[in-house]
C-alpha cells in the first residue's frame, strides 16, 4: 500500500506526497486580489513541504464572497497577483491548486474575528445575497433572494470563467467547492433547496447545478489537469443531505471528469449535532472510495503524522488535507517525514544556516 510520502499522480500532475493544505479563508484581500499576506501564508506551506497547496475559497463573483475581504477571480486583473503565488509554490516543488466557490446565502458576512456570522448590510459594505430558495441560514440571518434560472446560468458561467483565469494564472489543480453550506451545497441539500423547478425537489434536480458546473469547468479546464470537488458527505441532520446521496452524487460526477472527492461534512444547518473528534470525517472518505472507486481526500482533525500515514496506508483515502495543524506548524510535512523515516526536502537556506532555536526535527548539520 502507498504511504504518506509516496507521490500521487492525478492525470498529468504528480504530487510529491499525499499531504495537502486545506483551503483556509484568510479574510485579507482588497477587492478580491491576492497580496503579500497570501503569498507568505501559502508560500510558507510550500516551504514546509506540503505536496498540494490549495488557496482559500476563491469567489467566482463579487456577490459570491463570504466576506468583503475574500479572494476572487471574477476579473482578469486578479490573475497576475495569483500567478506570483503560483510561481513561488511551484519553485518550492509543491503543486498549486485553487478552490472555486460561491457562498450563496452565507455571503456578505463580517470576518470571524469581528462579528462571526453576522450578515453585513449594504451600508456596512455588504450586498444582497442569493440562494436556491428564500430560506435564511439561521434565525436572525437575512433572507436571501431565490435565484432565477437566468441567475443560475450566470453563476455557472462565472465558475467556468474563473477556471479559465485560474489556468492563465498557472494553477495545475482546480477544486469546486460544493460543501460547508455554500451555494452548490445549498442546491444539494433539501434543508436549503425548496425549489419546484428543474433545480429542486428530486435528487436528480438538486444535483443538476453541480453537475452542470462541473461540466462547464471541465470544458475550459484542460483534460490533462485534475479536477477535484469538495462535498459535505452529510448535513448531520435528519432529512438533510446524507452519505447515501453523496455516494450516488459521486458516481455521477466521475464520468464528468472529476478525479478526486475531497470529503468534508456539515455547514448547512447551524443546529447540526456533529461528533467532532480526531479523524471524525475519515469514514466518509473511506466509504466513498470503497463504494464508488473514486480517489478521495480525508480532512478534519488530522494532526499526528502516524495518524495521517495510517489513513493512507490503510486505504481510507488517497490524500490527507490539513488546516489548523498547518497553521500551528507550517513545517508539519517536514516534521512528519522525519518522524516516519522518509527523506524530506528541507530548504537549503534552513539546513545550511540553522540557528540554535530552530525546531528539534531540523536535520543535523
N, C-alpha and C positions, 0 to 999 in steps of 0.2 A: 504493500500500500504506500501511497505517497506520504510525505511528511511536510511539516510546516515550511521548510526551506527548500522544497522541491519546486522547480518552475511550473507555472500553469500557462498553457497555451490556449488562447481563445481566438479562433480564426488565425489571422497572421500575426497577432500580438502575443508575445510571451512575457508574462510577469516573472520577475526574478525569484519571487517567493509567493506564499499564499496569504500574505498579510496586506490588508487594505486599510487606508484611512477612511473611516466612515464619514459621510457628509455631515458637517457641523456648521450651523449658521453662526456667523461672526457679527452681524449687525454693525458693520464698519464701512460700508460702501457709501459713496456720494453719487446720486443719480445712476445707480446700478453699476458703476465702473469699479474694477478692481484697483487696489492701491498698494502701498508698501506693506500695510498690515497683512493683506492676503498673500503677498509674496513671502513674507517672513513666516507666517503661520503655515502655509502649505509647503514652502521650501524647506523648512526645518524638519518636517516629517519625511521628506525625501532624503535629507542628510541623515536622518535617523534610520534609514534602511527599509522603509515600507515599500512593498512591491508595486502597489497601486495607490495613488494619491487622488482621491476624489474631492472635487470642490464642494462647497456648501450647495444647498438648493439654489439653482440659478433661475430666476424668473424669466418666463418667455414673453411676458407683457408687463408693463408697469403696474397694472392692476393685479397681477398675479404675485406680487411680492408679499411676503409675510409682514414685513415692516418697511418703512421708507428707506432703510439702510441695507437692504439685501442686495446681493449681486444680481445683475440682469444681463440678458443677451438678446434684447429686442432691437438693438441698433448696431449698425456696423462700427460706430465709434467705440463700442465696448469690446471689440475684437483685440486690438493691439495690447491693452493692459493685461488681458488674459494670456495672450501669446507670450509675453515676457515671463509669466509664471510657468507656462508650459515648457519653455526653453530651459529654465533653471531646473525644473523637476527632471526633465529628460537628461540633462547633463550629469545629474547625480545617479543615473542608472535606474530610476523609477519610471513608471508609466503614469502619465497624466490622464485623468478621467473627469468628466463633467456630469453633474446631475441636473437635469432639466425639469422644471416644476412650475406649477400654478397653485397658489394657496386657496383659491375659491373662497368659501365663507370664513376661512381662518386668515384672510388677508387683512391689511391695513391695521396692524396692531403695533403697540409700542415694544421696544426691545425688552427682553425679560428682566433686565436689572432695573427697569423703571417701574412700570405698572403691568406686570405679566398678564398677558391675555386680554388686555383692555383694548377694545376696538377704537381706533382714532377717528374723530370726526374730521370733516373736511377742514374746519377751522384749525385743527391741531396738526394738519399735514396729511390727513388720511384721504380716502377716496371711497366711492360706492363699491360695494362688494357683490360678487355674483356666485351662484351655486346651481346645482341641478334643480333645486326647489327652494321655495321661500320658507326655509326652516332654519332657525338660528342654531348655532352650535351649542349654546347653553343659555340658561336664564340670565337675562341682563345683556346678552350679546345682541348686536344689531341684526335684524332680519335681512338676509341677502335677497337680491333680485334673482328670480329664476331665469336662467339663460334661455333665450330663444334658439331655435335651430340655426339661425344665421349667426348668432353669437358663438354657438358651439363650433361652427365651421371656421370662424375666425381664430378661435383658440387652437384648433387642430393645425391650421396654417402657421400659427405662431410657434408651435412646437417644432414643426419642420424647418421654419426659418431660423430658429435658434440653433438647431442641429447643423444647419449649413454654416452658420457663423462659427460654431464650435470646431468644425472641420478646418475652417480657414485659420483659426487660432492654433491649430496643431494638435488638438486632443486626439488620442487614439482609442479612447473608450468613452461611450456615452451611456448614461443611465437615465431612464424615465422614472420619475417619482410618482408612484401610484399608491402611496402608503400614508400613514400618520394623519388621516383625516383631511388631507388636502384634496384639491379638486377632483383628480381622477379617482381617488378612493371614495370621494363623496358620491360619484356616479355609481361605483360598485356596490356600496352599502345601502340596503333598504332603510337604514336608520336615517339617512340623509337624502335619499333619492325617492321622491314621491311622484315622479312624473308618470304620465299616462300615454306618452307618445313613444316613438321607437327607441328612445334613450332611457326608458324607465319601465318599471313593472317586472317583467320576467327577467330571469338570469341572463338570457341572451341579449336582451335590450340593455341591461345595466352594464354589461361588459363591452357594449358596442363602441363607446367612445375610446376606451383604452385600446381596443383592437385597431381602431382607425388611426389613433395617434401613433401606435407602433408602426403601422403600415406607412403612414406619412413620413415618419422619421427615417424608416428603413429605405424609403425611396430616395432620400438625399444622403443618407449615411452609407458610405461605400461598403460593398459586400465583403471586403476583406477585413473590415474593422468590426469589433464586437459591440453588441448592444445588450445592455442589462436592463432589468426592470425591478424596482423595489416595490414590494407589496407588504401590506399588513395581512398576515395569514389569517388573523381573526380579529374581530372587534372586541372580543371578551364580553360580549353582551348577547343574551338570548334574543334570537330574532334578527340579529345583525349578520354581517359578513362573517363567514367561518371557514375552517380548514377545508371542508368538502368542496365549497365553492372555489376556494383557492386552487385546489388540485385540478379542477376542471378548467379554470381560467388558464393555468399554466399549460395544460395540454393543448389549448387553442393558441397560446402565444408562441409556442416553439416553432410551428410551421411558418409563422410570420417573420422569423429571423431573429428571435430572442435567444441569446446564448447563455445567460445565467440569471437566476432569480435570486435577488437579494431579499432575504426573508426576515422581516420585522413583524410587528403586531401593534394593535391598538391605535389610538389617536382620533377615533371617530366619535367617541362618546365620553364625556367627562365623568360619568358615573360608573365607568367600567371598573371591575374588580380584577386587577392584574396581579398575578402571583409572582412578583418580581424576586429574582434570586440569580445566583451565578448560572449563566448559560440557559436561562429560562425560555429562550426562544429557539434554541438549537434544535429542539424536537421538530419544529416546523421545517427547518432546512433539511433535516434527515428524512422526514416523511415525504416531502415534495420530491426530493432527489430520488428516493427509492421507488415511488409510485408513478412518477412521470418520466424518469430518465433525464431530467434536466440537471444541469450543473447548478449548484446553489451556493449562496453565501450565508454564513451564520453571523448574527450580531446580537449584542445585548449582554452586558456584564461579563465579558470575556476579558480577564485581567492577568491570568497566570500563563507563562509560556507552556508549561506542561499541559494545562487545560486546552490551550489553543492547538497544540500539537496533537492531542488526543482527538479533538474534533476532526482533524484532517485524517489522521491515521485510521480512525475507526469508520471512516466513510460517511460521517454525518453531514459533511459539507466539503466543498472544493476550495473555499476561500473563507477566511475569518475577517470581519470588519470591526475595527476598534475605534472608539470615540474618546470617551473620558479618560481611558487609560493612556491614550496617546497625548492628551492634554497634560496629564500628570508627568509623563515621561516620553518626550518626543523621540528618544533613542531606544524605546522599548524593543523594536525588532533586533537591534544590535545586542542588547542585553539577553534577549531570548535566544539568539544564536549561540551566544557564549554558554548559557545555561544548558542548552540542548546539545552542545558539542558540534555545532556547524560553523564553518568559516563565515565571517561577516566582513563586508567591505567598509571598514572604518575609513572615514576621510583622512587623507594623508596629512591634512592640516592639524588634525587632532592627535594622530598617532605620533607624529614627529616632534610635537611641541606641547605635549600634555602637561598642564600644570598640576601641582600636588593635589588640588581639590577636585579633580575630575572623578567621575564615578568609578567605583571599585571594579566594574566589569570592563573598563577600557583595557585593551590588550597591553601586555607588558612591553616596555621599550626595548 
